[in-house]
Amino acid sequence: MAKSKSSYVCQHCGAHFGKWAGQCTDCGEWNSLVEAPNVSMPHHNKNTTKPNASRATPRNTSTPAGNYSGTHSAVMPLNAVSVTLDTRLPTGISEFDRVLGGGLVAGSVVLIGGDPGIGKSTILLQTATNMARADSLAGSALYVTGEESLAQVAMRAKRLDLPADRLRVLAETNVETICAALTQEQPAIAIIDSIQTIYTDAINSAPGGVSQIRESAAILTRYAKQTGTALFLVGHVTKEGTLAGPRVLEHMVDTVLYFEGQSDSRFRMIRAVKNRFGAVNELGIFGMTDMGLKEVANPSAIFLSRYDKPVAGSVVMVSREGTRPLLVEVQALVDDSQGQPRRMALGLDFQRLSMLLAVMHRHGGIHTSGQDVYVNVVGGVKVIETGSDLAVLLACASSIKERALPSSLAVFGEVGLSGEIRPVPNGQERLKEAMKHGFKHAIIPKANAPAKNSPQFKGINVIAVERLDDAIESAFEL
């Protein structure tokens, strides 16, 4: 038998090294290397089985991807592979179904992360109780907690007034024991809260380490693919807001969801940053209440401030998050600097803001040198698309000129380095969303303009522009 050797694994990035060093040469972190035995190599434990463990949870995690059934895989033409339509399992929460792409897919693995206390366990407990009472599942849901006791989970369910009579629960942190329980219960969905508390006996390191997280997630993922169980994994986040653990964790799973929201706001947003079965960047909006997370029926309304009269530095933008257009308010404050000029962006890319201000100086005739510029997206939503460019510059121009733009104006469009207004996807859907909320004017890229005399856009004055200076001039003429 080959002698087991030790390697050293970076707890920050997951890189492997043959010997210990003070600094990880891959990510630059200091004192992050910990010793881990090389037990996951195929020749080390090829015929090893865990006592009392299910056949569905072999310790060897190096099984080729796709060979989840344990049988020999054969090479075949792609058109010979039988394909069936994925059956979606509704979660009972329509906003959650939207983010997932229409519901849960059997055998899928969903990783959900977010700041502590933002609502991860709450929404998953709501989902589990809903699905446990579904007629099609008939109590086929298992909630595995590694952070709380069963009494604490029961107290939360009682506080939220959830029907917990059919939900099965388990307090366990050993992945082999969890898989054995899953094999016995055979649930349609299972929730693991959280992956950082789970460990496997195959790794001689503490739970939460890179090796433990990677190995435990691989075992659970393979089980889900073998049995068709839809699996939720709760993940912690680092102080930078990214998922803790190795980056490979996000590659293992089918869907990665992030909880967004500010601690002083009652609104929560779930964004899909990876989804093999739906749209990326899809956004679900929820409100945190005493009875748990509730869906927001009209998301655009919560991001729009209503003023008695128009105010300078405020513009409404029509964004698009996933498959849904969304109205958000962009606010800007430009003021004389008392020292080194500052640039700050909340909900927007800071680097792009600096670039846009330079474009406005060169092609719009409005300079911000020697002035502080602060830009904020109301409601705590993060806008990552380039369609926000025009709204940001019009809000800054409005603040500089101290002239308010009409409250009935909505804008969208990307701004290029040469000052051109570039089109954005789904322009007509954005216009329809603005019309639905009563906006009378819209400044949009010329390439997104609807056909003249189009009957469906008769209620809105569409101003199509090609250049930034034309857009600024048109906005202040309204």
URUR-V634817 format. One line per field, one symbol per residue. ss: DSSP state (h for helix, s for strand, l for the rest). burial: # if it has 9 or more other C-alpha atoms within 8 Angstrom, else .. A space follows every 50 residues. Layout:
ss: ???
burial: ???
This chain:
ss: lllllssssslllllsslllllsllllllsllssssslllllllllllll lllllllllllllllllllllllllllhhhlllllllssllllhhhhhhh lllsslllsssssllllllhhhhhhhhhhhhhllllllllsssssllllh hhhhhhhhhllllllllssssllshhhhhhhhhhhlllssssslhhhlsl lllllllllhhhhhhhhhhhhhhhhhhllsssssslslllllsllllhhh hhllssssssllllllssssssssslllllllsssssssllsssslllhh hhlllllllllllssssssssllsssssssssssssllllllsssslllh hhhhhhhhhhhhhhllllllssssssshhhlllllhhhhhhhhhhhhhhh hlllllllsssllssllllsssllllhhhhhhhhhhllllssssshhhll llllhhhlllssssslshhhhhhhhhhl
burial: .....#########.....#..##....#..###########.##..... ..##..#####.....##...................#.##.#.###### ###############..###.#############..##########..## ..#...#..#.#...##.############.##...############## ..#...####################.##########.....#.##..#. .###########...##########.############...##.#...## ..##.....#############..##########..#...###.###### ..##.######.##...#..########.##.#..############### ..###...########..######..##.######...########.##. ......#..#.###########.##...
